[in-house]
């Protein structure tokens, strides 16, 4: 019971719906804290997300069977599988260090 109360105390209370969905770019402490909580719980749903996206990929491929060559659909499904495995690996072991943006990369003329 104490663990639930501590978890509830760490959840931000005043945050817009757009900030929770990641649409609004809020850079205040509440926004950064909700992003941290979301990324911390990201690995809990990895297997379900991979399964659902894999099934959706197979369904999309089966819908396109008559219009796109089978080799192209197979290649797309293979790439989808590799990308899902790569994202699952990142979910389990996120990269260390600060994330870089284009502003951090020096431009050479």
URBEL-V288278 format. One record per residue. N is the residue number from 1. RES is the residue in one small letter. SS is DSSP state (A for helix, B for strand, O for the rest). PSI is psi in radians with two decimals (NA if undefined). OMEGA is omega in degrees with one decimal (NA if undefined). Layout:
n=N res=RES ss=SS psi=PSI omega=OMEGA
n=N res=RES ss=SS psi=PSI omega=OMEGA
This chain:
n=1 res=x ss=O psi=-0.70 omega=178.7
n=2 res=x ss=A psi=-0.61 omega=180.0
n=3 res=x ss=A psi=-0.70 omega=177.8
n=4 res=x ss=A psi=-0.69 omega=179.8
n=5 res=x ss=A psi=-0.69 omega=178.4
n=6 res=x ss=A psi=-0.65 omega=178.1
n=7 res=x ss=A psi=-0.73 omega=179.2
n=8 res=x ss=A psi=-0.58 omega=179.5
n=9 res=x ss=A psi=-0.45 omega=-178.2
n=10 res=x ss=A psi=-0.13 omega=-179.4
n=11 res=x ss=O psi=2.29 omega=178.0
n=12 res=x ss=O psi=2.51 omega=-177.2
n=13 res=x ss=O psi=-0.56 omega=-177.8
n=14 res=x ss=O psi=1.67 omega=-179.0
n=15 res=x ss=O psi=2.36 omega=-178.0
n=16 res=x ss=O psi=2.79 omega=178.6
n=17 res=x ss=A psi=-0.69 omega=-179.9
n=18 res=x ss=A psi=-0.62 omega=177.9
n=19 res=x ss=A psi=-0.65 omega=178.7
n=20 res=x ss=A psi=-0.68 omega=179.8
n=21 res=x ss=A psi=-0.20 omega=179.6
n=22 res=x ss=O psi=0.25 omega=-179.3
n=23 res=x ss=O psi=-0.74 omega=180.0
n=24 res=x ss=O psi=2.48 omega=178.2
n=25 res=x ss=O psi=1.45 omega=174.9
n=26 res=x ss=O psi=2.29 omega=-178.6
n=27 res=x ss=O psi=0.36 omega=176.8
n=28 res=x ss=O psi=3.13 omega=-175.4
n=29 res=x ss=A psi=-0.62 omega=-179.5
n=30 res=x ss=A psi=-0.74 omega=-179.9
n=31 res=x ss=A psi=-0.80 omega=-179.6
n=32 res=x ss=A psi=-0.61 omega=179.8
n=33 res=x ss=A psi=-0.71 omega=178.8
n=34 res=x ss=A psi=-0.63 omega=175.5
n=35 res=x ss=A psi=-0.72 omega=177.5
n=36 res=x ss=A psi=-0.73 omega=177.9
n=37 res=x ss=A psi=-0.68 omega=179.4
n=38 res=x ss=A psi=-0.76 omega=179.8
n=39 res=x ss=A psi=-0.57 omega=178.6
n=40 res=x ss=A psi=-0.55 omega=-179.2
n=41 res=x ss=O psi=0.12 omega=-176.1
n=42 res=x ss=A psi=-0.69 omega=-174.9
n=43 res=x ss=A psi=-0.20 omega=-179.6
n=44 res=x ss=A psi=-0.50 omega=-177.3
n=45 res=x ss=A psi=0.36 omega=-174.8
n=46 res=x ss=A psi=-0.84 omega=-175.9
n=47 res=x ss=A psi=-0.72 omega=178.9
n=48 res=x ss=A psi=-0.71 omega=-179.9
n=49 res=x ss=A psi=-0.71 omega=178.4
n=50 res=x ss=A psi=-0.74 omega=-179.6
n=51 res=x ss=A psi=-0.79 omega=-177.9
n=52 res=x ss=A psi=-0.74 omega=179.6
n=53 res=x ss=A psi=-0.60 omega=175.8
n=54 res=x ss=A psi=-0.76 omega=177.9
n=55 res=x ss=A psi=-0.70 omega=178.3
n=56 res=x ss=A psi=-0.64 omega=177.0
n=57 res=x ss=A psi=-0.72 omega=177.7
n=58 res=x ss=A psi=-0.69 omega=178.1
n=59 res=x ss=A psi=-0.75 omega=179.0
n=60 res=x ss=A psi=-0.70 omega=177.6
n=61 res=x ss=A psi=-0.68 omega=179.3
n=62 res=x ss=A psi=-0.53 omega=176.9
n=63 res=x ss=A psi=-0.49 omega=-177.2
n=64 res=x ss=O psi=0.07 omega=-175.1
n=65 res=x ss=O psi=-0.63 omega=-176.7
n=66 res=x ss=O psi=-0.32 omega=-173.3
n=67 res=x ss=O psi=-0.44 omega=-177.7
n=68 res=x ss=O psi=2.48 omega=179.1
n=69 res=x ss=O psi=2.56 omega=-176.9
n=70 res=x ss=A psi=-0.62 omega=179.6
n=71 res=x ss=A psi=-0.68 omega=179.2
n=72 res=x ss=A psi=-0.71 omega=178.8
n=73 res=x ss=A psi=-0.74 omega=178.8
n=74 res=x ss=A psi=-0.74 omega=178.6
n=75 res=x ss=A psi=-0.72 omega=178.8
n=76 res=x ss=A psi=-0.73 omega=178.8
n=77 res=x ss=A psi=-0.63 omega=176.9
n=78 res=x ss=A psi=-0.78 omega=176.9
n=79 res=x ss=A psi=-0.67 omega=176.3
n=80 res=x ss=A psi=-0.76 omega=178.2
n=81 res=x ss=A psi=-0.77 omega=177.4
n=82 res=x ss=A psi=-0.73 omega=-179.3
n=83 res=x ss=A psi=-0.64 omega=177.2
n=84 res=x ss=A psi=-0.67 omega=176.8
n=85 res=x ss=A psi=-0.70 omega=178.9
n=86 res=x ss=A psi=-0.76 omega=179.2
n=87 res=x ss=A psi=-0.59 omega=176.4
n=88 res=x ss=A psi=-0.66 omega=177.6
n=89 res=x ss=A psi=-0.69 omega=178.1
n=90 res=x ss=A psi=-0.66 omega=178.2
n=91 res=x ss=A psi=-0.66 omega=-179.8
n=92 res=x ss=A psi=-0.67 omega=-177.6
n=93 res=x ss=O psi=1.47 omega=-178.8
n=94 res=x ss=O psi=2.60 omega=-179.9
n=95 res=x ss=O psi=2.49 omega=-179.9
n=96 res=x ss=O psi=2.71 omega=176.3
n=97 res=x ss=O psi=2.95 omega=-178.8
n=98 res=x ss=O psi=2.61 omega=177.3
n=99 res=x ss=O psi=2.50 omega=178.7
n=100 res=x ss=O psi=2.60 omega=173.4
n=101 res=x ss=O psi=3.04 omega=179.1
n=102 res=x ss=A psi=-0.47 omega=179.0
n=103 res=x ss=A psi=-0.41 omega=-179.5
n=104 res=x ss=A psi=-0.26 omega=-176.3
n=105 res=x ss=O psi=2.18 omega=179.9
n=106 res=x ss=O psi=2.48 omega=179.8
n=107 res=x ss=O psi=2.24 omega=177.5
n=108 res=x ss=O psi=2.18 omega=-179.7
n=109 res=x ss=O psi=NA omega=NA
